[in-house]
Amino acid sequence: NTLYAAYGQGEVEVPGITADTDAWTIAAMHKMSKRTMVYAGYNNFEEEDNVGFNLEEDTFSLGLKHKF
């Protein structure tokens, strides 16, 4: 079993626009057998700028990996 977590932060500046971004992720993997594992994750991304454009994205993932 493995648990992952990450956080990132940044600032972008171009003429007339300044944007701040934040992102974080949490994910987990679980081995069901020697050749099979399942995984799940969640990611959040937010961006705000000084011209009124704000963005928020939420992403979920779920998967199964099997080695033949």
C-alpha positions as semicolon CSV with decimal commas, in nm:
position;residue;x (nm);y (nm);z (nm)
1;N;0,000;0,000;0,000
2;T;0,128;0,344;-0,091
3;L;-0,009;0,691;-0,017
4;Y;0,101;0,998;-0,215
5;A;0,049;1,366;-0,133
6;A;0,183;1,676;-0,308
7;Y;0,131;2,053;-0,298
8;G;0,246;2,321;-0,537
9;Q;0,222;2,698;-0,552
10;G;0,325;2,950;-0,814
11;E;0,295;3,300;-0,952
12;V;0,292;3,403;-1,317
13;E;0,356;3,760;-1,430
14;V;0,302;3,886;-1,783
15;P;0,244;4,251;-1,882
16;G;-0,079;4,359;-1,713
17;I;-0,164;4,023;-1,558
18;T;-0,051;3,856;-1,238
19;A;-0,184;3,508;-1,158
20;D;-0,145;3,299;-0,844
21;T;-0,184;2,922;-0,862
22;D;-0,225;2,652;-0,600
23;A;-0,249;2,278;-0,662
24;W;-0,259;1,972;-0,443
25;T;-0,294;1,600;-0,499
26;I;-0,362;1,296;-0,288
27;A;-0,354;0,942;-0,425
28;A;-0,331;0,584;-0,302
29;M;-0,226;0,250;-0,449
30;H;-0,320;-0,091;-0,311
31;K;-0,173;-0,423;-0,425
32;M;-0,447;-0,680;-0,454
33;S;-0,210;-0,956;-0,561
34;K;0,139;-1,002;-0,704
35;R;0,021;-0,882;-1,048
36;T;-0,284;-0,665;-0,976
37;M;-0,320;-0,327;-0,810
38;V;-0,589;-0,060;-0,781
39;Y;-0,530;0,313;-0,751
40;A;-0,737;0,622;-0,679
41;G;-0,653;0,990;-0,670
42;Y;-0,787;1,342;-0,634
43;N;-0,633;1,665;-0,766
44;N;-0,736;2,027;-0,701
45;F;-0,605;2,320;-0,906
46;E;-0,694;2,686;-0,845
47;E;-0,583;2,998;-1,029
48;E;-0,674;3,359;-0,951
49;D;-0,557;3,665;-1,140
50;N;-0,591;4,040;-1,116
51;V;-0,824;4,074;-1,418
52;G;-1,111;3,870;-1,274
53;F;-1,041;3,531;-1,431
54;N;-1,060;3,262;-1,165
55;L;-1,032;2,892;-1,238
56;E;-1,087;2,588;-1,018
57;E;-1,055;2,230;-1,140
58;D;-1,119;1,910;-0,947
59;T;-1,006;1,581;-1,099
60;F;-1,078;1,231;-0,973
61;S;-0,915;0,915;-1,101
62;L;-0,965;0,546;-1,037
63;G;-0,792;0,257;-1,206
64;L;-0,690;-0,105;-1,211
65;K;-0,351;-0,231;-1,332
66;H;-0,288;-0,597;-1,411
67;K;0,041;-0,741;-1,540
68;F;-0,009;-1,027;-1,786
